[in-house]
Amino acid sequence: MKDKYGVNVHTSYIAQVKRMCGLDMCENYNKSKKENPEVKQCPQEKVEYIKDALSHFKLI
């Protein structure tokens, strides 16, 4: 994504988009120990970039 769009995408954003698309995901072993961890939502433009990358790799 850095080469094509010039943006960096955090892995948590990729996980959010995978969940939106209904893809199977493994359990996360690096879970936060806080009761209410703050989770930032992926911006809509990055959602489109991630979906483009997932379709490139034929995951969606």
Predicted model as a PDB file, atoms N, CA, C, CB and O in Angstrom, pLDDT in the B-factor column:
MODEL        1                                                                  
ATOM      1  N   MET A   1       0.820  -1.181   0.000  1.00 84.00           N  
ATOM      2  CA  MET A   1       0.000   0.000   0.000  1.00 84.00           C  
ATOM      3  C   MET A   1       0.865   1.245   0.000  1.00 84.00           C  
ATOM      4  CB  MET A   1      -0.933  -0.002   1.190  1.00 84.00           C  
ATOM      5  O   MET A   1       0.482   2.291  -0.523  1.00 84.00           O  
ATOM      6  N   LYS A   2       2.028   1.112   0.592  1.00 88.00           N  
ATOM      7  CA  LYS A   2       2.942   2.249   0.606  1.00 88.00           C  
ATOM      8  C   LYS A   2       3.355   2.615  -0.814  1.00 88.00           C  
ATOM      9  CB  LYS A   2       4.181   1.938   1.461  1.00 88.00           C  
ATOM     10  O   LYS A   2       3.418   3.795  -1.161  1.00 88.00           O  
ATOM     11  N   ASP A   3       3.637   1.607  -1.633  1.00 88.00           N  
ATOM     12  CA  ASP A   3       4.065   1.875  -3.011  1.00 88.00           C  
ATOM     13  C   ASP A   3       2.921   2.398  -3.882  1.00 88.00           C  
ATOM     14  CB  ASP A   3       4.642   0.609  -3.631  1.00 88.00           C  
ATOM     15  O   ASP A   3       3.109   3.332  -4.662  1.00 88.00           O  
ATOM     16  N   LYS A   4       1.742   1.797  -3.748  1.00 89.00           N  
ATOM     17  CA  LYS A   4       0.627   2.146  -4.631  1.00 89.00           C  
ATOM     18  C   LYS A   4      -0.085   3.429  -4.214  1.00 89.00           C  
ATOM     19  CB  LYS A   4      -0.367   1.014  -4.671  1.00 89.00           C  
ATOM     20  O   LYS A   4      -0.375   4.281  -5.053  1.00 89.00           O  
ATOM     21  N   TYR A   5      -0.372   3.569  -2.898  1.00 89.00           N  
ATOM     22  CA  TYR A   5      -1.155   4.712  -2.432  1.00 89.00           C  
ATOM     23  C   TYR A   5      -0.351   5.719  -1.616  1.00 89.00           C  
ATOM     24  CB  TYR A   5      -2.304   4.225  -1.613  1.00 89.00           C  
ATOM     25  O   TYR A   5      -0.800   6.845  -1.404  1.00 89.00           O  
ATOM     26  N   GLY A   6       0.830   5.323  -1.159  1.00 91.00           N  
ATOM     27  CA  GLY A   6       1.656   6.237  -0.383  1.00 91.00           C  
ATOM     28  C   GLY A   6       1.221   6.392   1.064  1.00 91.00           C  
ATOM     29  O   GLY A   6       1.534   7.397   1.701  1.00 91.00           O  
ATOM     30  N   VAL A   7       0.498   5.403   1.593  1.00 92.00           N  
ATOM     31  CA  VAL A   7       0.050   5.460   2.988  1.00 92.00           C  
ATOM     32  C   VAL A   7       0.441   4.178   3.706  1.00 92.00           C  
ATOM     33  CB  VAL A   7      -1.482   5.680   3.069  1.00 92.00           C  
ATOM     34  O   VAL A   7       0.540   3.113   3.097  1.00 92.00           O  
ATOM     35  N   ASN A   8       0.660   4.296   5.006  1.00 94.00           N  
ATOM     36  CA  ASN A   8       0.890   3.130   5.847  1.00 94.00           C  
ATOM     37  C   ASN A   8      -0.435   2.730   6.478  1.00 94.00           C  
ATOM     38  CB  ASN A   8       1.970   3.418   6.938  1.00 94.00           C  
ATOM     39  O   ASN A   8      -1.258   3.584   6.808  1.00 94.00           O  
ATOM     40  N   VAL A   9      -0.635   1.432   6.642  1.00 93.00           N  
ATOM     41  CA  VAL A   9      -1.872   0.927   7.223  1.00 93.00           C  
ATOM     42  C   VAL A   9      -1.502   0.026   8.392  1.00 93.00           C  
ATOM     43  CB  VAL A   9      -2.736   0.158   6.162  1.00 93.00           C  
ATOM     44  O   VAL A   9      -0.692  -0.891   8.252  1.00 93.00           O  
ATOM     45  N   HIS A  10      -2.102   0.297   9.546  1.00 92.00           N  
ATOM     46  CA  HIS A  10      -1.831  -0.489  10.743  1.00 92.00           C  
ATOM     47  C   HIS A  10      -2.531  -1.841  10.638  1.00 92.00           C  
ATOM     48  CB  HIS A  10      -2.289   0.268  12.014  1.00 92.00           C  
ATOM     49  O   HIS A  10      -3.580  -1.954  10.003  1.00 92.00           O  
ATOM     50  N   THR A  11      -1.958  -2.853  11.253  1.00 89.00           N  
ATOM     51  CA  THR A  11      -2.525  -4.195  11.187  1.00 89.00           C  
ATOM     52  C   THR A  11      -3.900  -4.275  11.831  1.00 89.00           C  
ATOM     53  CB  THR A  11      -1.596  -5.180  11.851  1.00 89.00           C  
ATOM     54  O   THR A  11      -4.718  -5.104  11.431  1.00 89.00           O  
ATOM     55  N   SER A  12      -4.171  -3.435  12.813  1.00 89.00           N  
ATOM     56  CA  SER A  12      -5.500  -3.458  13.431  1.00 89.00           C  
ATOM     57  C   SER A  12      -6.566  -2.992  12.437  1.00 89.00           C  
ATOM     58  CB  SER A  12      -5.524  -2.570  14.695  1.00 89.00           C  
ATOM     59  O   SER A  12      -7.700  -3.469  12.480  1.00 89.00           O  
ATOM     60  N   TYR A  13      -6.214  -2.069  11.548  1.00 94.00           N  
ATOM     61  CA  TYR A  13      -7.146  -1.632  10.514  1.00 94.00           C  
ATOM     62  C   TYR A  13      -7.440  -2.779   9.536  1.00 94.00           C  
ATOM     63  CB  TYR A  13      -6.576  -0.409   9.759  1.00 94.00           C  
ATOM     64  O   TYR A  13      -8.578  -2.967   9.108  1.00 94.00           O  
ATOM     65  N   ILE A  14      -6.399  -3.535   9.194  1.00 93.00           N  
ATOM     66  CA  ILE A  14      -6.580  -4.676   8.291  1.00 93.00           C  
ATOM     67  C   ILE A  14      -7.503  -5.695   8.938  1.00 93.00           C  
ATOM     68  CB  ILE A  14      -5.217  -5.326   7.932  1.00 93.00           C  
ATOM     69  O   ILE A  14      -8.371  -6.257   8.271  1.00 93.00           O  
ATOM     70  N   ALA A  15      -7.325  -5.939  10.228  1.00 92.00           N  
ATOM     71  CA  ALA A  15      -8.178  -6.883  10.950  1.00 92.00           C  
ATOM     72  C   ALA A  15      -9.624  -6.411  10.972  1.00 92.00           C  
ATOM     73  CB  ALA A  15      -7.670  -7.076  12.379  1.00 92.00           C  
ATOM     74  O   ALA A  15     -10.538  -7.222  10.824  1.00 92.00           O  
ATOM     75  N   GLN A  16      -9.847  -5.110  11.155  1.00 93.00           N  
ATOM     76  CA  GLN A  16     -11.209  -4.574  11.155  1.00 93.00           C  
ATOM     77  C   GLN A  16     -11.893  -4.804   9.810  1.00 93.00           C  
ATOM     78  CB  GLN A  16     -11.193  -3.076  11.487  1.00 93.00           C  
ATOM     79  O   GLN A  16     -13.060  -5.193   9.758  1.00 93.00           O  
ATOM     80  N   VAL A  17     -11.168  -4.563   8.733  1.00 95.00           N  
ATOM     81  CA  VAL A  17     -11.736  -4.729   7.397  1.00 95.00           C  
ATOM     82  C   VAL A  17     -11.995  -6.207   7.116  1.00 95.00           C  
ATOM     83  CB  VAL A  17     -10.794  -4.132   6.326  1.00 95.00           C  
ATOM     84  O   VAL A  17     -13.002  -6.548   6.496  1.00 95.00           O  
ATOM     85  N   LYS A  18     -11.100  -7.089   7.565  1.00 94.00           N  
ATOM     86  CA  LYS A  18     -11.325  -8.522   7.387  1.00 94.00           C  
ATOM     87  C   LYS A  18     -12.591  -8.961   8.106  1.00 94.00           C  
ATOM     88  CB  LYS A  18     -10.122  -9.325   7.898  1.00 94.00           C  
ATOM     89  O   LYS A  18     -13.358  -9.769   7.582  1.00 94.00           O  
ATOM     90  N   ARG A  19     -12.817  -8.425   9.317  1.00 92.00           N  
ATOM     91  CA  ARG A  19     -14.040  -8.754  10.052  1.00 92.00           C  
ATOM     92  C   ARG A  19     -15.273  -8.240   9.302  1.00 92.00           C  
ATOM     93  CB  ARG A  19     -13.992  -8.155  11.476  1.00 92.00           C  
ATOM     94  O   ARG A  19     -16.291  -8.930   9.236  1.00 92.00           O  
ATOM     95  N   MET A  20     -15.183  -7.026   8.736  1.00 93.00           N  
ATOM     96  CA  MET A  20     -16.302  -6.463   7.972  1.00 93.00           C  
ATOM     97  C   MET A  20     -16.645  -7.336   6.768  1.00 93.00           C  
ATOM     98  CB  MET A  20     -15.969  -5.039   7.508  1.00 93.00           C  
ATOM     99  O   MET A  20     -17.812  -7.467   6.400  1.00 93.00           O  
ATOM    100  N   CYS A  21     -15.622  -7.930   6.159  1.00 93.00           N  
ATOM    101  CA  CYS A  21     -15.826  -8.765   4.978  1.00 93.00           C  
ATOM    102  C   CYS A  21     -16.206 -10.197   5.341  1.00 93.00           C  
ATOM    103  CB  CYS A  21     -14.574  -8.771   4.126  1.00 93.00           C  
ATOM    104  O   CYS A  21     -16.557 -10.982   4.461  1.00 93.00           O  
ATOM    105  N   GLY A  22     -16.142 -10.543   6.615  1.00 92.00           N  
ATOM    106  CA  GLY A  22     -16.524 -11.874   7.063  1.00 92.00           C  
ATOM    107  C   GLY A  22     -15.461 -12.933   6.851  1.00 92.00           C  
ATOM    108  O   GLY A  22     -15.782 -14.118   6.765  1.00 92.00           O  
ATOM    109  N   LEU A  23     -14.207 -12.531   6.765  1.00 91.00           N  
ATOM    110  CA  LEU A  23     -13.121 -13.495   6.589  1.00 91.00           C  
ATOM    111  C   LEU A  23     -12.774 -14.162   7.915  1.00 91.00           C  
ATOM    112  CB  LEU A  23     -11.880 -12.806   5.999  1.00 91.00           C  
ATOM    113  O   LEU A  23     -12.915 -13.558   8.979  1.00 91.00           O  
ATOM    114  N   ASP A  24     -12.316 -15.420   7.844  1.00 86.00           N  
ATOM    115  CA  ASP A  24     -11.902 -16.140   9.045  1.00 86.00           C  
ATOM    116  C   ASP A  24     -10.632 -15.523   9.600  1.00 86.00           C  
ATOM    117  CB  ASP A  24     -11.687 -17.638   8.744  1.00 86.00           C  
ATOM    118  O   ASP A  24      -9.728 -15.142   8.856  1.00 86.00           O  
ATOM    119  N   MET A  25     -10.580 -15.429  10.927  1.00 83.00           N  
ATOM    120  CA  MET A  25      -9.403 -14.850  11.570  1.00 83.00           C  
ATOM    121  C   MET A  25      -9.008 -15.709  12.755  1.00 83.00           C  
ATOM    122  CB  MET A  25      -9.669 -13.391  12.016  1.00 83.00           C  
ATOM    123  O   MET A  25      -9.858 -16.330  13.393  1.00 83.00           O  
ATOM    124  N   CYS A  26      -7.725 -15.742  13.048  1.00 84.00           N  
ATOM    125  CA  CYS A  26      -7.222 -16.470  14.205  1.00 84.00           C  
ATOM    126  C   CYS A  26      -7.434 -15.633  15.462  1.00 84.00           C  
ATOM    127  CB  CYS A  26      -5.723 -16.825  14.028  1.00 84.00           C  
ATOM    128  O   CYS A  26      -7.704 -14.434  15.395  1.00 84.00           O  
ATOM    129  N   GLU A  27      -7.306 -16.299  16.614  1.00 82.00           N  
ATOM    130  CA  GLU A  27      -7.421 -15.579  17.874  1.00 82.00           C  
ATOM    131  C   GLU A  27      -6.188 -14.718  18.081  1.00 82.00           C  
ATOM    132  CB  GLU A  27      -7.607 -16.555  19.052  1.00 82.00           C  
ATOM    133  O   GLU A  27      -5.072 -15.135  17.771  1.00 82.00           O  
ATOM    134  N   ASN A  28      -6.387 -13.523  18.601  1.00 79.00           N  
ATOM    135  CA  ASN A  28      -5.290 -12.610  18.863  1.00 79.00           C  
ATOM    136  C   ASN A  28      -4.687 -12.929  20.225  1.00 79.00           C  
ATOM    137  CB  ASN A  28      -5.766 -11.141  18.799  1.00 79.00           C  
ATOM    138  O   ASN A  28      -5.391 -12.908  21.234  1.00 79.00           O  
ATOM    139  N   TYR A  29      -3.408 -13.220  20.260  1.00 79.00           N  
ATOM    140  CA  TYR A  29      -2.745 -13.551  21.513  1.00 79.00           C  
ATOM    141  C   TYR A  29      -2.177 -12.324  22.209  1.00 79.00           C  
ATOM    142  CB  TYR A  29      -1.647 -14.550  21.265  1.00 79.00           C  
ATOM    143  O   TYR A  29      -1.686 -12.431  23.333  1.00 79.00           O  
ATOM    144  N   ASN A  30      -2.230 -11.177  21.576  1.00 79.00           N  
ATOM    145  CA  ASN A  30      -1.722  -9.938  22.165  1.00 79.00           C  
ATOM    146  C   ASN A  30      -2.874  -9.063  22.632  1.00 79.00           C  
ATOM    147  CB  ASN A  30      -0.847  -9.173  21.156  1.00 79.00           C  
ATOM    148  O   ASN A  30      -2.885  -7.859  22.378  1.00 79.00           O  
ATOM    149  N   LYS A  31      -3.834  -9.657  23.307  1.00 80.00           N  
ATOM    150  CA  LYS A  31      -5.003  -8.916  23.760  1.00 80.00           C  
ATOM    151  C   LYS A  31      -4.622  -7.929  24.848  1.00 80.00           C  
ATOM    152  CB  LYS A  31      -6.084  -9.871  24.265  1.00 80.00           C  
ATOM    153  O   LYS A  31      -3.719  -8.176  25.647  1.00 80.00           O  
ATOM    154  N   SER A  32      -5.325  -6.813  24.864  1.00 81.00           N  
ATOM    155  CA  SER A  32      -5.096  -5.800  25.880  1.00 81.00           C  
ATOM    156  C   SER A  32      -5.604  -6.309  27.223  1.00 81.00           C  
ATOM    157  CB  SER A  32      -5.786  -4.469  25.498  1.00 81.00           C  
ATOM    158  O   SER A  32      -6.613  -7.010  27.292  1.00 81.00           O  
ATOM    159  N   LYS A  33      -4.904  -5.954  28.275  1.00 85.00           N  
ATOM    160  CA  LYS A  33      -5.312  -6.368  29.611  1.00 85.00           C  
ATOM    161  C   LYS A  33      -6.252  -5.352  30.254  1.00 85.00           C  
ATOM    162  CB  LYS A  33      -4.089  -6.572  30.491  1.00 85.00           C  
ATOM    163  O   LYS A  33      -6.731  -5.565  31.367  1.00 85.00           O  
ATOM    164  N   LYS A  34      -6.518  -4.251  29.558  1.00 86.00           N  
ATOM    165  CA  LYS A  34      -7.429  -3.229  30.065  1.00 86.00           C  
ATOM    166  C   LYS A  34      -8.868  -3.730  29.941  1.00 86.00           C  
ATOM    167  CB  LYS A  34      -7.243  -1.887  29.298  1.00 86.00           C  
ATOM    168  O   LYS A  34      -9.180  -4.545  29.073  1.00 86.00           O  
ATOM    169  N   GLU A  35      -9.747  -3.226  30.830  1.00 85.00           N  
ATOM    170  CA  GLU A  35     -11.149  -3.618  30.753  1.00 85.00           C  
ATOM    171  C   GLU A  35     -11.815  -3.080  29.497  1.00 85.00           C  
ATOM    172  CB  GLU A  35     -11.897  -3.135  31.981  1.00 85.00           C  
ATOM    173  O   GLU A  35     -12.528  -3.813  28.812  1.00 85.00           O  
ATOM    174  N   ASN A  36     -11.591  -1.820  29.190  1.00 86.00           N  
ATOM    175  CA  ASN A  36     -12.181  -1.178  28.016  1.00 86.00           C  
ATOM    176  C   ASN A  36     -11.079  -0.596  27.142  1.00 86.00           C  
ATOM    177  CB  ASN A  36     -13.184  -0.074  28.433  1.00 86.00           C  
ATOM    178  O   ASN A  36     -10.821   0.606  27.201  1.00 86.00           O  
ATOM    179  N   PRO A  37     -10.419  -1.431  26.326  1.00 83.00           N  
ATOM    180  CA  PRO A  37      -9.345  -0.897  25.490  1.00 83.00           C  
ATOM    181  C   PRO A  37      -9.902   0.045  24.426  1.00 83.00           C  
ATOM    182  CB  PRO A  37      -8.562  -2.041  24.827  1.00 83.00           C  
ATOM    183  O   PRO A  37     -10.979  -0.182  23.875  1.00 83.00           O  
ATOM    184  N   GLU A  38      -9.152   1.096  24.153  1.00 86.00           N  
ATOM    185  CA  GLU A  38      -9.557   2.070  23.142  1.00 86.00           C  
ATOM    186  C   GLU A  38      -9.153   1.545  21.769  1.00 86.00           C  
ATOM    187  CB  GLU A  38      -8.917   3.469  23.416  1.00 86.00           C  
ATOM    188  O   GLU A  38      -7.974   1.310  21.505  1.00 86.00           O  
ATOM    189  N   VAL A  39     -10.144   1.365  20.898  1.00 83.00           N  
ATOM    190  CA  VAL A  39      -9.891   0.858  19.553  1.00 83.00           C  
ATOM    191  C   VAL A  39     -10.289   1.940  18.562  1.00 83.00           C  
ATOM    192  CB  VAL A  39     -10.674  -0.472  19.284  1.00 83.00           C  
ATOM    193  O   VAL A  39     -11.450   2.342  18.496  1.00 83.00           O  
ATOM    194  N   LYS A  40      -9.316   2.404  17.794  1.00 89.00           N  
ATOM    195  CA  LYS A  40      -9.599   3.430  16.793  1.00 89.00           C  
ATOM    196  C   LYS A  40     -10.229   2.782  15.574  1.00 89.00           C  
ATOM    197  CB  LYS A  40      -8.312   4.197  16.400  1.00 89.00           C  
ATOM    198  O   LYS A  40      -9.861   1.672  15.188  1.00 89.00           O  
ATOM    199  N   GLN A  41     -11.184   3.482  14.967  1.00 93.00           N  
ATOM    200  CA  GLN A  41     -11.854   2.983  13.771  1.00 93.00           C  
ATOM    201  C   GLN A  41     -11.060   3.364  12.526  1.00 93.00           C  
ATOM    202  CB  GLN A  41     -13.292   3.534  13.683  1.00 93.00           C  
ATOM    203  O   GLN A  41     -10.478   4.446  12.443  1.00 93.00           O  
ATOM    204  N   CYS A  42     -11.051   2.472  11.586  1.00 92.00           N  
ATOM    205  CA  CYS A  42     -10.321   2.671  10.343  1.00 92.00           C  
ATOM    206  C   CYS A  42     -11.004   3.748   9.502  1.00 92.00           C  
ATOM    207  CB  CYS A  42     -10.220   1.349   9.553  1.00 92.00           C  
ATOM    208  O   CYS A  42     -12.217   3.682   9.298  1.00 92.00           O  
ATOM    209  N   PRO A  43     -10.253   4.744   9.008  1.00 93.00           N  
ATOM    210  CA  PRO A  43     -10.847   5.762   8.124  1.00 93.00           C  
ATOM    211  C   PRO A  43     -11.361   5.126   6.830  1.00 93.00           C  
ATOM    212  CB  PRO A  43      -9.812   6.866   7.796  1.00 93.00           C  
ATOM    213  O   PRO A  43     -10.797   4.145   6.345  1.00 93.00           O  
ATOM    214  N   GLN A  44     -12.424   5.688   6.285  1.00 95.00           N  
ATOM    215  CA  GLN A  44     -13.089   5.107   5.111  1.00 95.00           C  
ATOM    216  C   GLN A  44     -12.147   4.990   3.907  1.00 95.00           C  
ATOM    217  CB  GLN A  44     -14.305   5.951   4.732  1.00 95.00           C  
ATOM    218  O   GLN A  44     -12.229   4.016   3.160  1.00 95.00           O  
ATOM    219  N   GLU A  45     -11.253   5.969   3.708  1.00 94.00           N  
ATOM    220  CA  GLU A  45     -10.340   5.885   2.558  1.00 94.00           C  
ATOM    221  C   GLU A  45      -9.395   4.692   2.697  1.00 94.00           C  
ATOM    222  CB  GLU A  45      -9.526   7.190   2.418  1.00 94.00           C  
ATOM    223  O   GLU A  45      -9.072   4.042   1.703  1.00 94.00           O  
ATOM    224  N   LYS A  46      -8.954   4.402   3.912  1.00 95.00           N  
ATOM    225  CA  LYS A  46      -8.060   3.258   4.112  1.00 95.00           C  
ATOM    226  C   LYS A  46      -8.814   1.945   3.989  1.00 95.00           C  
ATOM    227  CB  LYS A  46      -7.378   3.342   5.479  1.00 95.00           C  
ATOM    228  O   LYS A  46      -8.229   0.930   3.612  1.00 95.00           O  
ATOM    229  N   VAL A  47     -10.114   1.948   4.304  1.00 95.00           N  
ATOM    230  CA  VAL A  47     -10.928   0.753   4.111  1.00 95.00           C  
ATOM    231  C   VAL A  47     -10.917   0.372   2.636  1.00 95.00           C  
ATOM    232  CB  VAL A  47     -12.380   0.982   4.612  1.00 95.00           C  
ATOM    233  O   VAL A  47     -10.783  -0.803   2.294  1.00 95.00           O  
ATOM    234  N   GLU A  48     -11.059   1.357   1.773  1.00 95.00           N  
ATOM    235  CA  GLU A  48     -11.046   1.092   0.333  1.00 95.00           C  
ATOM    236  C   GLU A  48      -9.686   0.576  -0.125  1.00 95.00           C  
ATOM    237  CB  GLU A  48     -11.412   2.357  -0.443  1.00 95.00           C  
ATOM    238  O   GLU A  48      -9.617  -0.317  -0.969  1.00 95.00           O  
ATOM    239  N   TYR A  49      -8.610   1.126   0.418  1.00 95.00           N  
ATOM    240  CA  TYR A  49      -7.261   0.663   0.063  1.00 95.00           C  
ATOM    241  C   TYR A  49      -7.069  -0.791   0.486  1.00 95.00           C  
ATOM    242  CB  TYR A  49      -6.184   1.558   0.722  1.00 95.00           C  
ATOM    243  O   TYR A  49      -6.515  -1.594  -0.264  1.00 95.00           O  
ATOM    244  N   ILE A  50      -7.529  -1.122   1.689  1.00 95.00           N  
ATOM    245  CA  ILE A  50      -7.358  -2.483   2.209  1.00 95.00           C  
ATOM    246  C   ILE A  50      -8.200  -3.461   1.402  1.00 95.00           C  
ATOM    247  CB  ILE A  50      -7.742  -2.552   3.706  1.00 95.00           C  
ATOM    248  O   ILE A  50      -7.740  -4.561   1.094  1.00 95.00           O  
ATOM    249  N   LYS A  51      -9.422  -3.080   1.057  1.00 95.00           N  
ATOM    250  CA  LYS A  51     -10.274  -3.961   0.240  1.00 95.00           C  
ATOM    251  C   LYS A  51      -9.645  -4.193  -1.123  1.00 95.00           C  
ATOM    252  CB  LYS A  51     -11.687  -3.359   0.076  1.00 95.00           C  
ATOM    253  O   LYS A  51      -9.726  -5.295  -1.665  1.00 95.00           O  
ATOM    254  N   ASP A  52      -9.023  -3.169  -1.678  1.00 95.00           N  
ATOM    255  CA  ASP A  52      -8.323  -3.317  -2.963  1.00 95.00           C  
ATOM    256  C   ASP A  52      -7.175  -4.322  -2.837  1.00 95.00           C  
ATOM    257  CB  ASP A  52      -7.782  -1.947  -3.448  1.00 95.00           C  
ATOM    258  O   ASP A  52      -6.972  -5.157  -3.718  1.00 95.00           O  
ATOM    259  N   ALA A  53      -6.435  -4.232  -1.743  1.00 93.00           N  
ATOM    260  CA  ALA A  53      -5.311  -5.152  -1.531  1.00 93.00           C  
ATOM    261  C   ALA A  53      -5.816  -6.581  -1.301  1.00 93.00           C  
ATOM    262  CB  ALA A  53      -4.453  -4.688  -0.329  1.00 93.00           C  
ATOM    263  O   ALA A  53      -5.222  -7.533  -1.808  1.00 93.00           O  
ATOM    264  N   LEU A  54      -6.905  -6.737  -0.542  1.00 93.00           N  
ATOM    265  CA  LEU A  54      -7.460  -8.070  -0.307  1.00 93.00           C  
ATOM    266  C   LEU A  54      -7.971  -8.701  -1.598  1.00 93.00           C  
ATOM    267  CB  LEU A  54      -8.589  -7.998   0.717  1.00 93.00           C  
ATOM    268  O   LEU A  54      -7.827  -9.906  -1.807  1.00 93.00           O  
ATOM    269  N   SER A  55      -8.568  -7.884  -2.460  1.00 95.00           N  
ATOM    270  CA  SER A  55      -9.036  -8.422  -3.733  1.00 95.00           C  
ATOM    271  C   SER A  55      -7.857  -8.750  -4.650  1.00 95.00           C  
ATOM    272  CB  SER A  55      -9.985  -7.425  -4.421  1.00 95.00           C  
ATOM    273  O   SER A  55      -7.935  -9.683  -5.450  1.00 95.00           O  
ATOM    274  N   HIS A  56      -6.774  -7.993  -4.539  1.00 93.00           N  
ATOM    275  CA  HIS A  56      -5.566  -8.294  -5.330  1.00 93.00           C  
ATOM    276  C   HIS A  56      -5.021  -9.661  -4.970  1.00 93.00           C  
ATOM    277  CB  HIS A  56      -4.482  -7.222  -5.109  1.00 93.00           C  
ATOM    278  O   HIS A  56      -4.583 -10.409  -5.844  1.00 93.00           O  
ATOM    279  N   PHE A  57      -5.044  -9.996  -3.668  1.00 92.00           N  
ATOM    280  CA  PHE A  57      -4.558 -11.293  -3.215  1.00 92.00           C  
ATOM    281  C   PHE A  57      -5.649 -12.370  -3.237  1.00 92.00           C  
ATOM    282  CB  PHE A  57      -3.993 -11.165  -1.816  1.00 92.00           C  
ATOM    283  O   PHE A  57      -5.459 -13.470  -2.718  1.00 92.00           O  
ATOM    284  N   LYS A  58      -6.798 -12.036  -3.849  1.00 93.00           N  
ATOM    285  CA  LYS A  58      -7.927 -12.960  -4.048  1.00 93.00           C  
ATOM    286  C   LYS A  58      -8.457 -13.519  -2.736  1.00 93.00           C  
ATOM    287  CB  LYS A  58      -7.511 -14.109  -4.953  1.00 93.00           C  
ATOM    288  O   LYS A  58      -8.812 -14.695  -2.649  1.00 93.00           O  
ATOM    289  N   LEU A  59      -8.509 -12.663  -1.710  1.00 90.00           N  
ATOM    290  CA  LEU A  59      -9.101 -13.066  -0.439  1.00 90.00           C  
ATOM    291  C   LEU A  59     -10.583 -12.704  -0.386  1.00 90.00           C  
ATOM    292  CB  LEU A  59      -8.355 -12.410   0.727  1.00 90.00           C  
ATOM    293  O   LEU A  59     -11.361 -13.330   0.334  1.00 90.00           O  
ATOM    294  N   ILE A  60     -10.963 -11.685  -1.158  1.00 88.00           N  
ATOM    295  CA  ILE A  60     -12.391 -11.326  -1.243  1.00 88.00           C  
ATOM    296  C   ILE A  60     -12.787 -11.273  -2.703  1.00 88.00           C  
ATOM    297  CB  ILE A  60     -12.684  -9.955  -0.542  1.00 88.00           C  
ATOM    298  O   ILE A  60     -13.943 -10.991  -3.019  1.00 88.00           O  
TER     299      ILE A  60                                                      
ENDMDL                                                                          
END                                                                             
